[in-house]
Amino acid sequence: MKKLFFVFLFATMITGCGGSEKTTTVCKGDIDELTTNTTTIESSDDQVEIMRAEVVYDVTGYVTDTFPIEYWESQLKSINVDYDSLDGVTAKWDVDDTIITLNVEIDYTKADFDQLADAGVITTSGGEDEITYISLEQTIKEQENAGLTCKEQ
């Protein structure tokens, strides 16, 4: 009986320590009068694995004959990072009448952190240490500092 108890205790310890908690957090809000953002963050414990952002620019009222939608699309593309040039990142632009949408997905399990940092996509919390993962807690703080509201799903 004593052996059985220790086997059960050991199995419980392995189960308790071995599993990681997978979570999905959604952050939403207005960045400014033209821009709304919905970011979905998939993580395992505090480590962000995938982040998807939908950024919607509503340029209604700004589109004119002088400044057509193509002008606004090129302006927005010029102030954003060339996401498709980064490892582990995909981006897609869509235009629907006067709404321009940017969808970005970053797979941090495949991304090059130095490349992301050089492009300004991620920042470090200081120090010269190598970036080994993206913190869920820090990501949520940054999203909330930008005016978004985050909720775990």
CORRASUL-V533974 format. One record per backbone hydrogen bond with DSSP energy under -1.0 kcal/mol. NH is the residue of the N-H (numbers start at 1). CO is the residue of the C=O. Records with the same first field share a line. If there is no record, write none. Layout:
# CORRASUL-V533974
NH: CO ; CO
This chain:
# CORRASUL-V533974
5: 1
6: 2
7: 3
8: 4
9: 5
10: 6
11: 7
12: 8
13: 9
14: 10
15: 11
16: 12
17: 13
18: 14
19: 15
23: 43
25: 41
26: 151
27: 39
28: 149
29: 37
31: 35
32: 35
36: 56
37: 29
38: 54
39: 27
40: 52
41: 25
42: 50
43: 23
44: 47
45: 21
47: 44
48: 134
49: 42
50: 42
51: 106
52: 40
53: 104
54: 38
55: 102
56: 36
57: 100
58: 34
59: 98
62: 59
64: 67
71: 68
72: 68
73: 69
74: 70
75: 71
76: 72
77: 73
78: 74
79: 75
83: 81
85: 82
86: 83
89: 86
90: 105
92: 103
94: 101
96: 99
99: 96
100: 57
101: 94
102: 55
103: 92
104: 53
105: 90
106: 51
107: 88
108: 49
110: 107
111: 107
116: 112
117: 113
118: 114
119: 115
120: 117
121: 116
136: 46
139: 135
140: 136
141: 137
142: 138
143: 139
144: 140
145: 141
146: 142
147: 144
148: 143
149: 28
151: 26
153: 24
